Amino acid sequence: MRAEVLIVGAGISGLLVSYLLAREGVDVVQVDSSPGPGRRPHCSGILGMDCWRLLPFRSDGWRLNNIREATFISPKGSSKTIRGDIALVVDRERMEEDLVSEVLSEGVKLSFGSKFIGVSGRKALIKTQSGRTDVGFFIAIGADGSRSKVAHSTLGGYLPLDFGVNMAVRSRTGERYIVRLRRGSYFSWVHPRGDITYVGAVGPTPELAVEWARKEASVVGGEIIKTMCHPIPASIRSRFSSKNIAVLGDAAGQVKPLSRGGVFFSLIAAMNLSREVVRSLEGDHIDLTTYDRRWWKTLGGEVRLGYAVRSFLDNSSEEKIERMFSLVNIESFSELFNTDKQVISLLRSVSPDKLFLEVISSPSAAAKSAAKFLIPWLDVKG
Ligand SMILES: Cc1cc2nc3c(=O)[nH]c(=O)nc-3n(C[C@H](O)[C@H](O)[C@H](O)COP(=O)(O)OP(=O)(O)OC[C@H]3O[C@@H](n4cnc5c(N)ncnc54)[C@H](O)[C@@H]3O)c2cc1C
């Protein structure tokens, strides 16, 4: 089999890029090792309003809840509440199922139960239920998640991982999102999901994430219907492409540094990458590196500042985090908060001179670890 573009993975990032390419008339073969579409119930499905508006294909049928209130709770129990059009909770399984129908109707040759094994030159080895097959390509795209084989075989290494847990709880908690800081930058949450509630957490190990999620479940009350755990990339790749192969989404570590949400960053990647793929196929020279540059130009500030804040939190005591928490001006935060550019909106809600004094009075490990992410020529890869 041959294709102009082979896409490995049909999660949200693979589906977004295949949809955008197919709409431009590109010949796409897409493979996914899972048995079928819509298998992402672990995801909270929280999307910022920018992300929602930028989606190239969307349906109001995916919208489950409008989050109009969010409460942030510090490790010592103080809280700050913001209000406004904060985010949507969408049905991620339905979103992916509908995108699968769309890409199929746009002509993508998509097959589930087909696993990418490796690459040799311009051929990929794919294992299907009936045996092994070669797929020839001009360009290959890895959207195969946080343990990406495509990234490992072309860019090298695996990304370090954190773990996210969601528990579906039979209980109604209103349209409010609650975030509780647990340790450093790790946190737990409660949010509505249609008629039920999701409680969850992100932690350095699955055990700790489950323990924090259980604590939230005991506060909410109600029967736990299902517990879902999934890895989350703990750092971002410094390069997303090499010659004619590129990666995006969790495979590239493209998740927000603080909330660890991945859909918005994957969408920006799919938009930039599809543009570069079309340009390369129309010209006589394949070069996907402009995709990297454009992605970093759009999101680099948010990512570098985000890693600096995260690293600072991860190296600070509870007392220090409490003091930093108290610096956030709730009126400005409520006015400026943007789920998709959360770090920049958070930092703009803090008085710069007070923030500076807190940072310079911090233990040198915290200040140094944060500073390294702000020096542009240093690699942000962990
Ligand atoms: C608990 C939790 C809550 C979250 N909440 C949010 C949220 O509210 N908002 C948000 O924006 N993000 C959230 N995220 C993150 C978001 O779910 C991910 O960033 C996003 O789903 C990543 O999509 P992806 O397509 O890059 O990877 P994946 O969804 O992991 O898809 C990768 C696909 O590749 C396939 N694959 C893997 N290996 C191979 C192979 N060798 N050959 C063929 N196919 C392969 C897999 O079967 C899979 O279908 C959450 C994550 C977790 C864990």
The ligand as an SDF file (V2000), in Angstrom:
LIG
                    3D

 53 58  0  0  0  0  0  0  0  0999 V2000
   -7.3320   12.0530   33.3470 C   0  0  0  0  0  0  0  0  0  0  0  0
   -7.0780   12.9460   32.1600 C   0  0  0  0  0  0  0  0  0  0  0  0
   -7.8730   14.0830   31.9750 C   0  0  0  0  0  0  0  0  0  0  0  0
   -7.6340   14.9110   30.8740 C   0  0  0  0  0  0  0  0  0  0  0  0
   -8.4370   16.0110   30.7020 N   0  0  0  0  0  0  0  0  0  0  0  0
   -8.2270   16.8230   29.6600 C   0  0  0  0  0  0  0  0  0  0  0  0
   -9.0760   17.9550   29.4470 C   0  0  0  0  0  0  0  0  0  0  0  0
  -10.0000   18.2020   30.2010 O   0  0  0  0  0  0  0  0  0  0  0  0
   -8.8300   18.7680   28.3840 N   0  0  0  0  0  0  0  0  0  0  0  0
   -7.7990   18.5210   27.5170 C   0  0  0  0  0  0  0  0  0  0  0  0
   -7.5870   19.3050   26.5890 O   0  0  0  0  0  0  0  0  0  0  0  0
   -6.9900   17.4500   27.6950 N   0  0  0  0  0  0  0  0  0  0  0  0
   -7.1840   16.5910   28.7280 C   0  0  0  0  0  0  0  0  0  0  0  0
   -6.3950   15.5110   28.8950 N   0  0  0  0  0  0  0  0  0  0  0  0
   -5.3180   15.2570   27.9280 C   0  0  0  0  0  0  0  0  0  0  0  0
   -5.8760   14.7320   26.6280 C   0  0  0  0  0  0  0  0  0  0  0  0
   -6.7750   13.6690   26.8950 O   0  0  0  0  0  0  0  0  0  0  0  0
   -4.7210   14.2370   25.7440 C   0  0  0  0  0  0  0  0  0  0  0  0
   -3.7420   15.2580   25.6490 O   0  0  0  0  0  0  0  0  0  0  0  0
   -5.2230   13.8910   24.3490 C   0  0  0  0  0  0  0  0  0  0  0  0
   -6.2270   12.9130   24.4030 O   0  0  0  0  0  0  0  0  0  0  0  0
   -4.0470   13.3510   23.5250 C   0  0  0  0  0  0  0  0  0  0  0  0
   -4.5250   12.9800   22.2700 O   0  0  0  0  0  0  0  0  0  0  0  0
   -3.5570   12.2510   21.2480 P   0  0  0  0  0  0  0  0  0  0  0  0
   -4.3850   11.9870   20.0500 O   0  0  0  0  0  0  0  0  0  0  0  0
   -2.2920   13.0180   21.0770 O   0  0  0  0  0  0  0  0  0  0  0  0
   -3.1240   10.8760   21.9660 O   0  0  0  0  0  0  0  0  0  0  0  0
   -4.0400    9.6340   22.3810 P   0  0  0  0  0  0  0  0  0  0  0  0
   -5.4110   10.0730   22.7500 O   0  0  0  0  0  0  0  0  0  0  0  0
   -3.2500    8.8550   23.3670 O   0  0  0  0  0  0  0  0  0  0  0  0
   -4.1790    8.8130   21.0180 O   0  0  0  0  0  0  0  0  0  0  0  0
   -3.1080    8.0550   20.5090 C   0  0  0  0  0  0  0  0  0  0  0  0
   -3.6860    7.0090   19.5940 C   0  0  0  0  0  0  0  0  0  0  0  0
   -2.5880    6.2980   18.9950 O   0  0  0  0  0  0  0  0  0  0  0  0
   -2.8600    4.9240   18.9960 C   0  0  0  0  0  0  0  0  0  0  0  0
   -1.5800    4.2060   18.9970 N   0  0  0  0  0  0  0  0  0  0  0  0
   -0.6460    4.1580   19.9830 C   0  0  0  0  0  0  0  0  0  0  0  0
    0.4100    3.4240   19.5930 N   0  0  0  0  0  0  0  0  0  0  0  0
    0.1430    3.0040   18.3390 C   0  0  0  0  0  0  0  0  0  0  0  0
    0.8520    2.1900   17.3830 C   0  0  0  0  0  0  0  0  0  0  0  0
    2.0580    1.6730   17.6750 N   0  0  0  0  0  0  0  0  0  0  0  0
    0.2800    1.9520   16.1600 N   0  0  0  0  0  0  0  0  0  0  0  0
   -0.9610    2.4710   15.8820 C   0  0  0  0  0  0  0  0  0  0  0  0
   -1.6600    3.2340   16.7370 N   0  0  0  0  0  0  0  0  0  0  0  0
   -1.1260    3.5060   17.9500 C   0  0  0  0  0  0  0  0  0  0  0  0
   -3.6960    4.6760   20.2500 C   0  0  0  0  0  0  0  0  0  0  0  0
   -4.5310    3.5120   20.0910 O   0  0  0  0  0  0  0  0  0  0  0  0
   -4.5160    5.9510   20.3350 C   0  0  0  0  0  0  0  0  0  0  0  0
   -5.7740    5.8150   19.6960 O   0  0  0  0  0  0  0  0  0  0  0  0
   -6.5900   14.6340   29.9590 C   0  0  0  0  0  0  0  0  0  0  0  0
   -5.7950   13.4990   30.1490 C   0  0  0  0  0  0  0  0  0  0  0  0
   -6.0350   12.6510   31.2390 C   0  0  0  0  0  0  0  0  0  0  0  0
   -5.1870   11.4420   31.4210 C   0  0  0  0  0  0  0  0  0  0  0  0
  1  2  1  0
  2  3  1  0
  2 52  2  0
  3  4  2  0
  4  5  1  0
  4 50  1  0
  5  6  2  0
  6  7  1  0
  6 13  1  0
  7  8  2  0
  7  9  1  0
  9 10  1  0
 10 11  2  0
 10 12  1  0
 12 13  2  0
 13 14  1  0
 14 15  1  0
 14 50  1  0
 15 16  1  0
 16 17  1  0
 16 18  1  0
 18 19  1  0
 18 20  1  0
 20 21  1  0
 20 22  1  0
 22 23  1  0
 23 24  1  0
 24 25  2  0
 24 26  1  0
 24 27  1  0
 27 28  1  0
 28 29  2  0
 28 30  1  0
 28 31  1  0
 31 32  1  0
 32 33  1  0
 33 34  1  0
 33 48  1  0
 34 35  1  0
 35 36  1  0
 35 46  1  0
 36 37  1  0
 36 45  1  0
 37 38  2  0
 38 39  1  0
 39 40  1  0
 39 45  2  0
 40 41  1  0
 40 42  2  0
 42 43  1  0
 43 44  2  0
 44 45  1  0
 46 47  1  0
 46 48  1  0
 48 49  1  0
 50 51  2  0
 51 52  1  0
 52 53  1  0
M  END
$$$$
